[in-house]
Amino acid sequence: MNQTQGNPQRYVIDTNTIIDLHCGKLLPIVFDLPCTFLVTDFLKHELRNPPFDVLSEMGLLAESLPPEQVTEISEMMGRYDGPSYEDISVLVLAKARNTVLITGDAALRRAAADNCVEYHGTCWLIDYLADQRLISYTRALAAYALLHQNKRFPPRHECDDLVKKWNQRQKLE
């Protein structure tokens, strides 16, 4: 994590987004952003390539949820079809921390909206990297192409406008 003054912005991130970043060859650099990324302990077993210990060394933090939030996961599981227990756990963490959830999972995004949790997807995160000048817009476009080559499909409605922006700004590089 890039050190900033005060407390850096914290974002809760799901496994889907971590896989996208890995496929787009952006995973190590995302931890240079002036923010912190969090997952719940429940996600650690899902993170296999790269494994959680490698991600932790890069800067990914895992938090345990208190019993009342674990209970909230169970309650939400009964309300939503689609998101896994692990998915709902990051939603509960984002809600408890009053922070943004980064996910491309459609069912999890619907549950986040239903719980008034702000969310964004992988393309938003790629755009953040480019806006912070950690990558070029050319590299943002290349990462997006790699996602598709690896059969990863971040939310199209979010990506379409950003891809247009990257194409325009790429011309200025």
N, CA and C of each residue as an Amber inpcrd file, in Angstrom:
protein
   519
   0.8340000  -1.1820000   0.0000000   0.0000000   0.0000000   0.0000000
   0.8730000   1.2370000   0.0000000   0.4980000   2.1760000  -0.7990000
   1.1650000   3.4580000  -0.8510000   0.7530000   4.2480000   0.3830000
   1.7010000   4.7280000   1.1510000   1.3860000   5.4480000   2.3800000
   0.8710000   6.8460000   2.0670000  -0.2110000   7.2130000   2.6960000
  -0.7760000   8.5480000   2.5650000  -0.9450000   9.1210000   3.9520000
  -1.1460000  10.4260000   4.0100000  -1.3570000  11.0400000   5.3190000
  -2.7190000  10.6230000   5.8520000  -2.8120000  10.4960000   7.1680000
  -4.0750000  10.1150000   7.7790000  -4.4070000   8.6660000   7.4880000
  -5.6730000   8.3540000   7.6080000  -6.1250000   6.9910000   7.3270000
  -6.4840000   6.8650000   5.8580000  -5.9080000   5.8980000   5.1640000
  -6.2480000   5.7240000   3.7550000  -7.6710000   5.1880000   3.6040000
  -8.2720000   5.4620000   2.4690000  -9.5800000   4.9050000   2.1270000
  -9.4620000   3.3850000   2.1600000 -10.4840000   2.7450000   2.6660000
 -10.5210000   1.2840000   2.6910000 -11.6290000   0.8110000   1.7590000
 -11.3120000  -0.2090000   0.9950000 -12.2780000  -0.8320000   0.1000000
 -12.3470000  -2.3120000   0.4300000 -13.5540000  -2.8440000   0.3840000
 -13.7380000  -4.2850000   0.5460000 -13.8000000  -4.8630000  -0.8680000
 -13.0600000  -5.9300000  -1.0860000 -12.9210000  -6.5170000  -2.4170000
 -13.3040000  -7.9880000  -2.3650000 -13.9060000  -8.4830000  -3.4270000
 -14.3060000  -9.8940000  -3.4290000 -13.3400000 -10.7410000  -4.2640000
 -13.5030000 -12.0340000  -4.1750000 -12.6390000 -12.9790000  -4.8850000
 -12.7110000 -12.7690000  -6.3890000 -13.9020000 -12.5160000  -6.8990000
 -14.1110000 -12.3040000  -8.3270000 -13.2050000 -11.1850000  -8.8480000
 -13.1270000 -10.0940000  -8.1330000 -12.3110000  -8.9540000  -8.5500000
 -10.8210000  -9.2840000  -8.4580000 -10.4420000 -10.0100000  -7.4350000
  -9.0340000 -10.4070000  -7.3030000  -8.6310000 -11.2850000  -8.4840000
  -9.5120000 -12.1970000  -8.8890000  -9.2350000 -13.0420000 -10.0530000
  -9.1240000 -12.1820000 -11.3080000 -10.0370000 -11.2120000 -11.4580000
  -9.9680000 -10.3050000 -12.6130000  -8.6270000  -9.5730000 -12.6560000
  -8.2130000  -9.0410000 -11.5320000  -6.9480000  -8.2960000 -11.4830000
  -5.7620000  -9.2030000 -11.8100000  -5.8200000 -10.4340000 -11.3320000
  -4.7620000 -11.4010000 -11.6290000  -4.7270000 -11.6950000 -13.1340000
  -5.8940000 -11.9360000 -13.7300000  -5.9610000 -12.2280000 -15.1660000
  -5.5350000 -11.0250000 -16.0040000  -5.8000000  -9.8110000 -15.5100000
  -5.4200000  -8.6010000 -16.2200000  -3.9870000  -8.1690000 -15.9550000
  -3.2810000  -8.9710000 -15.1870000  -1.8670000  -8.6990000 -14.8390000
  -1.7030000  -7.3600000 -14.1020000  -2.6680000  -7.0600000 -13.2480000
  -2.6460000  -5.8140000 -12.4780000  -2.6160000  -6.0380000 -10.9740000
  -2.6290000  -7.2750000 -10.5530000  -2.7690000  -7.5460000  -9.1250000
  -1.6850000  -6.9120000  -8.2600000  -0.4170000  -7.0780000  -8.5670000
   0.5860000  -6.4650000  -7.6670000   0.4920000  -4.9400000  -7.6060000
   0.2110000  -4.3170000  -8.7370000   0.2310000  -2.8560000  -8.7840000
  -0.9630000  -2.2240000  -8.0680000  -2.0610000  -2.9700000  -7.9420000
  -3.2430000  -2.3990000  -7.2830000  -2.9360000  -2.0320000  -5.8290000
  -1.9700000  -2.7300000  -5.2470000  -1.6270000  -2.4460000  -3.8540000
  -0.7320000  -1.2170000  -3.7130000  -0.3900000  -0.5840000  -4.8350000
   0.3240000   0.6960000  -4.8050000  -0.6330000   1.8820000  -4.7410000
  -1.9170000   1.6270000  -4.8830000  -2.9100000   2.7050000  -4.7670000
  -2.9090000   3.2670000  -3.3450000  -3.3290000   4.5190000  -3.1980000
  -3.3540000   5.1340000  -1.8630000  -4.5930000   4.7110000  -1.0660000
  -4.7600000   3.4080000  -0.9070000  -5.9060000   2.8640000  -0.1900000
  -5.5400000   1.4820000   0.3420000  -6.4560000   0.9030000   1.0810000
  -6.2800000  -0.4250000   1.6550000  -7.4130000  -1.3140000   1.1640000
  -7.0920000  -2.5590000   0.8570000  -8.1040000  -3.5220000   0.4250000
  -8.3060000  -4.5750000   1.5010000  -9.5800000  -4.8640000   1.7550000
  -9.9690000  -5.7990000   2.8060000 -10.8010000  -6.9450000   2.2380000
 -10.6520000  -8.1010000   2.8470000 -11.5450000  -9.2400000   2.6430000
 -11.8970000  -9.7620000   4.0330000 -12.8170000 -10.7010000   4.0840000
 -13.1000000 -11.3580000   5.3580000 -12.2670000 -12.6280000   5.4530000
 -12.1260000 -13.1200000   6.6610000 -11.4390000 -14.3990000   6.8700000
 -12.0810000 -15.5250000   6.0630000 -13.3770000 -15.3860000   5.8060000
 -14.0920000 -16.4380000   5.0820000 -13.6070000 -16.5930000   3.6450000
 -12.9840000 -15.5690000   3.0810000 -12.5120000 -15.6280000   1.7010000
 -11.1370000 -16.2590000   1.5630000 -10.3990000 -16.3400000   2.6330000
  -9.0080000 -16.8000000   2.5470000  -8.8720000 -18.1380000   1.8260000
  -9.7770000 -19.0750000   2.0850000  -9.6850000 -20.4030000   1.4590000
 -10.0130000 -20.3560000  -0.0320000 -10.7610000 -19.3380000  -0.4840000
 -11.0960000 -19.2130000  -1.9050000  -9.9220000 -18.6880000  -2.7280000
  -9.0210000 -18.0060000  -2.0750000  -7.9170000 -17.3510000  -2.7710000
  -6.7760000 -18.3450000  -2.9500000  -6.7040000 -18.9120000  -4.1590000
  -5.7400000 -19.9770000  -4.4160000  -4.6540000 -19.5970000  -5.4170000
  -4.9700000 -18.7320000  -6.3800000  -3.9990000 -18.4030000  -7.4280000
  -4.0530000 -16.9200000  -7.7330000  -3.2930000 -16.1080000  -7.0280000
  -2.3290000 -16.4840000  -5.9930000  -3.0210000 -16.7450000  -4.6600000
  -2.3520000 -17.5030000  -3.8000000  -2.9310000 -17.8140000  -2.4900000
  -2.9490000 -16.5900000  -1.5670000  -3.7520000 -16.6920000  -0.5280000
  -3.9190000 -15.5630000   0.3790000  -2.5970000 -15.0850000   0.9630000
  -1.6980000 -15.9840000   1.3280000  -0.4470000 -15.5300000   1.9510000
   0.3570000 -14.6310000   1.0140000   0.3340000 -14.9090000  -0.2850000
   1.0130000 -14.0510000  -1.2610000   0.2900000 -12.7020000  -1.3520000
  -1.0310000 -12.7430000  -1.3870000  -1.8230000 -11.5050000  -1.4400000
  -1.6210000 -10.6700000  -0.1780000  -1.5150000 -11.3410000   0.9440000
  -1.2730000 -10.6540000   2.2090000   0.0710000  -9.9250000   2.1810000
   1.0790000 -10.5690000   1.6240000   2.3870000  -9.9210000   1.4960000
   2.3200000  -8.6960000   0.5960000   1.4150000  -8.7260000  -0.3870000
   1.2330000  -7.5710000  -1.2740000   0.5250000  -6.4240000  -0.5580000
  -0.2930000  -6.7740000   0.4500000  -1.0030000  -5.7310000   1.1910000
  -2.4670000  -6.0070000   1.4680000  -3.0020000  -7.1330000   0.9870000
  -4.3990000  -7.4670000   1.2480000  -4.5850000  -7.7960000   2.7260000
  -5.5930000  -7.2120000   3.3430000  -5.8880000  -7.4500000   4.7580000
  -7.1400000  -8.3040000   4.8880000  -7.1350000  -9.2140000   5.8390000
  -8.3140000 -10.0300000   6.1460000  -8.8090000  -9.6530000   7.5280000
 -10.1180000  -9.5000000   7.6300000 -10.7230000  -9.1650000   8.9210000
 -11.6980000 -10.2490000   9.3350000 -11.7280000 -10.4990000  10.6220000
 -12.7200000 -11.4080000  11.1890000 -13.9690000 -10.6070000  11.5060000
 -15.1030000 -11.2480000  11.3220000 -16.3620000 -10.5860000  11.6520000
 -16.8000000 -10.9840000  13.0540000 -17.3450000 -10.0370000  13.8140000
 -17.8700000 -10.3840000  15.1350000 -19.1370000 -11.2370000  14.9960000
 -19.5340000 -11.9200000  16.0680000 -20.6750000 -12.8390000  16.0000000
 -21.9550000 -12.2210000  15.4260000 -22.2370000 -10.9700000  15.7610000
 -23.4780000 -10.3690000  15.2470000 -23.4430000 -10.1820000  13.7310000
 -22.2660000  -9.9750000  13.1780000 -22.1620000  -9.8450000  11.7210000
 -22.1830000 -11.2140000  11.0460000 -21.6760000 -12.2320000  11.7190000
 -21.7920000 -13.5960000  11.1960000 -23.2700000 -13.9870000  11.1480000
 -24.0220000 -13.5990000  12.1580000 -25.4640000 -13.8410000  12.1710000
 -26.1370000 -13.1080000  11.0120000 -25.6840000 -11.8940000  10.7390000
 -26.2400000 -11.1190000   9.6260000 -25.9970000 -11.8190000   8.2890000
 -24.8560000 -12.4810000   8.1330000 -24.5870000 -13.2420000   6.9050000
 -25.6650000 -14.3030000   6.7310000 -25.9380000 -15.0430000   7.7950000
 -26.9440000 -16.1100000   7.7280000 -28.3120000 -15.5500000   7.3800000
 -28.6610000 -14.4100000   7.9630000 -29.9520000 -13.7820000   7.6590000
 -30.0320000 -13.3620000   6.1920000 -28.9390000 -12.7820000   5.6880000
 -28.9310000 -12.3470000   4.2820000 -28.9530000 -13.5290000   3.3240000
 -28.3300000 -14.6250000   3.6990000 -28.3300000 -15.8140000   2.8440000
 -29.7580000 -16.2690000   2.5550000 -30.6420000 -16.0860000   3.5180000
 -32.0380000 -16.4530000   3.3300000 -32.8000000 -15.4970000   2.4260000
 -32.2660000 -14.3040000   2.2340000 -32.9540000 -13.2910000   1.4140000
 -32.4730000 -13.2520000  -0.0300000 -31.2680000 -13.7400000  -0.3070000
 -30.6890000 -13.5730000  -1.6390000 -30.2720000 -14.9020000  -2.2440000
 -30.7560000 -15.1410000  -3.4640000 -30.2950000 -16.2900000  -4.2380000
 -29.0780000 -15.8470000  -5.0360000 -28.0950000 -16.6760000  -5.1130000
 -26.9410000 -16.3510000  -5.9560000 -25.6590000 -16.1360000  -5.1960000
 -25.5900000 -15.1080000  -4.3570000 -24.3130000 -14.8840000  -3.6660000
 -24.0010000 -16.0300000  -2.6970000 -22.7340000 -16.3990000  -2.6560000
 -22.2880000 -17.4310000  -1.7230000 -22.1470000 -16.8370000  -0.3220000
 -21.9070000 -17.6990000   0.6270000 -21.6700000 -17.2660000   2.0070000
 -20.4900000 -16.2880000   2.0400000 -19.4270000 -16.6360000   1.3060000
 -18.2360000 -15.7810000   1.2620000 -18.5570000 -14.4300000   0.6360000
 -19.3720000 -14.4450000  -0.4270000 -19.7920000 -13.1900000  -1.0630000
 -20.5430000 -12.3040000  -0.0770000 -21.4950000 -12.8990000   0.5940000
 -22.2920000 -12.1210000   1.5570000 -21.4010000 -11.6090000   2.6890000
 -20.3750000 -12.3630000   3.0400000 -19.4980000 -11.9050000   4.1260000
 -18.8060000 -10.5900000   3.7760000 -18.3830000 -10.4240000   2.5100000
 -17.7440000  -9.1460000   2.1440000 -18.7630000  -8.0290000   2.0740000
 -19.9940000  -8.3480000   1.7080000 -21.0610000  -7.3450000   1.7360000
 -21.2970000  -6.8620000   3.1660000 -21.3690000  -7.7980000   4.0940000
 -21.5720000  -7.4410000   5.5020000 -20.4020000  -6.5970000   6.0090000
 -19.1910000  -6.9500000   5.6240000 -18.0270000  -6.1620000   6.0360000
 -18.0920000  -4.7430000   5.4680000 -18.4060000  -4.6120000   4.1850000
 -18.5070000  -3.2770000   3.5660000 -19.5990000  -2.4550000   4.2400000
 -20.7090000  -3.0910000   4.5310000 -21.8200000  -2.3930000   5.1950000
 -21.4020000  -1.9460000   6.5950000 -20.7550000  -2.8190000   7.3370000
 -20.3350000  -2.5000000   8.7080000 -19.2810000  -1.3920000   8.7220000
 -18.4120000  -1.3920000   7.7220000 -17.3390000  -0.3930000   7.6380000
 -17.7840000   0.8820000   6.9360000 -19.0250000   0.8560000   6.4010000
 -19.5600000   1.9880000   5.6510000 -18.5970000   2.3810000   4.5310000
 -18.2110000   1.3840000   3.7590000 -17.2610000   1.6270000   2.6720000
 -17.7240000   0.9370000   1.3940000 -16.9780000   1.1430000   0.3500000
 -17.3070000   0.6350000  -0.9810000 -16.9340000  -0.8380000  -1.0940000
 -17.8120000  -1.5830000  -1.7450000 -17.5680000  -2.9760000  -2.0860000
 -17.1620000  -3.0240000  -3.5510000 -16.0580000  -3.6740000  -3.8470000
 -15.6230000  -3.8180000  -5.2370000 -15.8920000  -5.2530000  -5.6590000
 -16.8390000  -5.3950000  -6.5920000 -17.2620000  -6.7040000  -7.0660000
 -17.8440000  -6.5980000  -8.4670000 -17.6710000  -7.6440000  -9.2320000
 -18.3060000  -7.7320000 -10.5340000 -19.4440000  -8.7330000 -10.5350000
 -19.6590000  -9.3930000  -9.4200000 -20.6860000 -10.4150000  -9.2790000
 -22.0670000  -9.7510000  -9.2950000 -22.8710000 -10.0640000 -10.3100000
 -24.1680000  -9.4050000 -10.4830000 -25.0920000  -9.6120000  -9.2780000
 -25.1610000 -10.8400000  -8.7740000 -26.0450000 -11.1160000  -7.6430000
 -25.5820000 -10.3630000  -6.3890000 -24.2760000 -10.2820000  -6.1950000
 -23.7450000  -9.5610000  -5.0380000 -23.9750000  -8.0600000  -5.1880000
 -23.8780000  -7.5440000  -6.4000000 -24.1340000  -6.1280000  -6.6460000
 -25.5970000  -5.7870000  -6.3420000 -26.5070000  -6.6720000  -6.7230000
 -27.9310000  -6.4470000  -6.4160000 -28.1520000  -6.4400000  -4.9080000
 -27.5270000  -7.3720000  -4.2120000 -27.6670000  -7.4200000  -2.7470000
 -27.0580000  -6.1680000  -2.1210000 -25.9270000  -5.6930000  -2.6550000
 -25.3050000  -4.4710000  -2.1370000 -26.2480000  -3.2850000  -2.3230000
 -26.8310000  -3.1600000  -3.5050000 -27.7630000  -2.0590000  -3.7730000
 -28.9520000  -2.1270000  -2.8280000 -29.4500000  -3.3320000  -2.5980000
 -30.5950000  -3.5200000  -1.6990000 -30.2620000  -3.1230000  -0.2610000
 -28.9780000  -3.1850000   0.1010000 -28.5400000  -2.8440000   1.4570000
 -27.8560000  -1.4720000   1.5240000 -28.0360000  -0.6730000   0.4550000
 -27.4820000   0.6900000   0.3970000 -25.9670000   0.7160000   0.5670000
 -25.2960000  -0.2870000   0.0140000 -23.8330000  -0.3440000   0.0350000
 -23.3430000   0.0620000  -1.3540000 -22.5200000   1.0850000  -1.3950000
 -21.9550000   1.5220000  -2.6660000 -21.0390000   0.4270000  -3.2000000
 -21.0800000   0.2190000  -4.5170000 -20.2410000  -0.8050000  -5.1240000
 -19.7040000  -0.3170000  -6.4630000 -18.5850000  -0.8870000  -6.8340000
 -17.9670000  -0.6670000  -8.1390000 -17.3750000  -1.9980000  -8.5750000
 -16.9150000  -2.0370000  -9.8280000 -16.3530000  -3.2650000 -10.3560000
 -14.9010000  -3.1260000 -10.7690000 -14.4280000  -4.1370000 -11.4500000
 -13.0310000  -4.2060000 -11.8640000 -12.6360000  -3.0300000 -12.7450000
 -13.4840000  -2.6440000 -13.6960000 -13.1190000  -1.5380000 -14.5960000
 -12.9620000  -0.2310000 -13.8250000 -13.7800000  -0.0350000 -12.8210000
 -13.6270000   1.1540000 -11.9740000 -12.2540000   1.1500000 -11.3190000
 -11.8270000  -0.0190000 -10.8720000 -10.5250000  -0.1440000 -10.2180000
  -9.3810000   0.0660000 -11.2210000  -9.5350000  -0.4490000 -12.4210000
  -8.5320000  -0.2150000 -13.4660000  -8.4550000   1.2830000 -13.7730000
  -9.6000000   1.9260000 -13.8280000  -9.6360000   3.3660000 -14.0850000
  -8.9410000   4.1390000 -12.9670000  -9.1430000   3.7110000 -11.7430000
  -8.4810000   4.3250000 -10.5910000  -6.9570000   4.2110000 -10.7430000
  -6.4800000   3.0490000 -11.1590000  -5.0420000   2.8500000 -11.3900000
  -4.5200000   3.8270000 -12.4500000  -5.2700000   3.9870000 -13.5290000
  -4.8500000   4.8910000 -14.6050000  -4.9120000   6.3500000 -14.1570000
  -5.9830000   6.7180000 -13.4630000  -6.1060000   8.0990000 -12.9850000
  -5.0070000   8.4580000 -11.9930000  -4.5360000   7.4760000 -11.2430000
  -3.4500000   7.7010000 -10.2900000  -2.0780000   7.6090000 -10.9700000
  -2.0860000   7.3700000 -12.2790000  -0.8740000   7.2680000 -13.0980000
   0.0180000   6.0860000 -12.6960000  -0.5970000   5.0620000 -12.1470000
   0.1470000   3.8430000 -11.8380000   0.2480000   2.9410000 -13.0670000
  -0.7010000   3.1310000 -13.9870000  -0.6520000   2.4670000 -15.2920000
  -1.0660000   3.5020000 -16.3370000  -0.7080000   3.2370000 -17.5760000
  -1.1380000   4.1000000 -18.6720000  -2.5470000   3.6790000 -19.1050000
  -3.1930000   4.5330000 -19.8800000  -4.5030000   4.1560000 -20.4210000
  -4.3410000   3.0440000 -21.4490000  -3.1960000   2.9980000 -22.1060000
  -2.8990000   1.9010000 -23.0230000  -2.8760000   0.5840000 -22.2480000
  -2.2560000   0.6020000 -21.0850000  -2.2090000  -0.6150000 -20.2620000
  -3.5970000  -0.9520000 -19.7140000  -4.4050000   0.0540000 -19.4120000
  -5.7820000  -0.1990000 -18.9620000  -6.5460000  -0.9560000 -20.0430000
  -6.4010000  -0.5190000 -21.2880000  -7.0690000  -1.1980000 -22.4010000
  -6.5340000  -2.6130000 -22.5830000  -5.2220000  -2.7790000 -22.4330000
  -4.6170000  -4.1100000 -22.5570000  -5.1270000  -5.0350000 -21.4530000
  -5.2520000  -4.5140000 -20.2410000  -5.7600000  -5.3160000 -19.1240000
  -7.1990000  -5.7480000 -19.3940000  -8.0030000  -4.8390000 -19.9060000
  -9.3930000  -5.1470000 -20.2300000  -9.4460000  -6.2530000 -21.3030000
  -8.5700000  -6.1490000 -22.3010000  -8.5060000  -7.1840000 -23.3440000
  -8.0890000  -8.5260000 -22.7460000  -7.1300000  -8.5090000 -21.8210000
  -6.7010000  -9.7480000 -21.1530000  -7.8450000 -10.3900000 -20.3720000
  -8.6770000  -9.5620000 -19.7530000  -9.8310000 -10.1090000 -19.0290000
 -10.6990000 -10.9210000 -19.9790000 -10.9920000 -10.3510000 -21.1290000
 -11.8360000 -11.0510000 -22.0900000 -11.1500000 -12.3010000 -22.6430000
  -9.8480000 -12.2170000 -22.8840000  -9.1140000 -13.3910000 -23.3670000
  -9.1530000 -14.5230000 -22.3470000  -9.2230000 -14.1570000 -21.0670000
  -9.2680000 -15.1470000 -19.9890000 -10.7020000 -15.4820000 -19.5700000
 -11.6510000 -15.1030000 -20.4250000 -13.0720000 -15.3890000 -20.1830000
 -13.5810000 -14.7800000 -18.8770000 -13.0790000 -13.5920000 -18.5680000
 -13.5360000 -12.8110000 -17.4140000 -14.3430000 -11.6470000 -17.9890000
 -15.5270000 -11.4290000 -17.5040000 -16.3980000 -10.4110000 -18.0770000
 -16.9330000  -9.4840000 -16.9950000 -16.1660000  -8.4230000 -16.6840000
 -16.6450000  -7.4610000 -15.6900000 -17.9140000  -6.7740000 -16.1910000
 -18.6580000  -6.1340000 -15.3020000 -19.9440000  -5.5260000 -15.6820000
 -19.8130000  -4.5900000 -16.8910000 -20.4740000  -4.9670000 -17.9550000
 -20.3670000  -4.2400000 -19.2190000 -20.8110000  -2.7840000 -19.0960000
 -21.9300000  -2.5510000 -18.4090000 -22.4520000  -1.1740000 -18.3130000
 -21.4390000  -0.2420000 -17.6480000 -20.6650000  -0.7510000 -16.7210000
 -19.6460000   0.0620000 -16.0660000 -18.4270000   0.2290000 -16.9670000
 -18.0930000  -0.7970000 -17.7120000 -16.8620000  -0.7960000 -18.5090000
 -16.9760000  -0.0140000 -19.8080000 -18.1370000  -0.0330000 -20.4490000
 -18.2600000   0.5860000 -21.7750000 -17.8210000   2.0450000 -21.7880000
 -18.3300000   2.8430000 -20.8680000 -17.9530000   4.2620000 -20.8290000
 -16.4840000   4.4410000 -20.4680000 -15.9860000   3.6060000 -19.5860000
 -14.5820000   3.7190000 -19.1950000 -13.6550000   3.3400000 -20.3400000
 -14.0130000   2.3280000 -21.1150000 -13.1930000   1.9410000 -22.2630000
 -13.1460000   3.0890000 -23.2740000 -14.2690000   3.7630000 -23.4810000
 -14.2820000   4.9370000 -24.3690000 -13.3360000   6.0120000 -23.8340000
 -13.3870000   6.2560000 -22.5430000 -12.4960000   7.2490000 -21.9130000
 -11.0370000   6.8450000 -22.1100000 -10.7200000   5.5750000 -21.8790000
  -9.3370000   5.1050000 -22.0190000  -8.8550000   5.2600000 -23.4490000
  -9.7450000   4.9690000 -24.4180000  -9.3580000   5.1390000 -25.8170000
  -9.0410000   6.5900000 -26.1370000  -9.8450000   7.5090000 -25.6010000
  -9.5940000   8.9380000 -25.8180000  -8.2970000   9.3930000 -25.1610000
  -8.1060000   8.9780000 -23.9300000  -6.9080000   9.4320000 -23.1900000
  -5.6510000   8.7410000 -23.6930000  -5.8040000   7.5570000 -24.2500000
  -4.6610000   6.8490000 -24.8140000  -4.0260000   7.6780000 -25.9320000
  -4.8420000   8.3930000 -26.6620000  -4.3570000   9.2170000 -27.7740000
  -3.4790000  10.3610000 -27.2720000  -3.6360000  10.7270000 -26.0020000
  -2.8790000  11.8470000 -25.4250000  -1.5750000  11.3890000 -24.7610000
  -1.3800000  10.0930000 -24.6570000  -0.1770000   9.5770000 -23.9770000
   1.0590000   9.7170000 -24.8370000
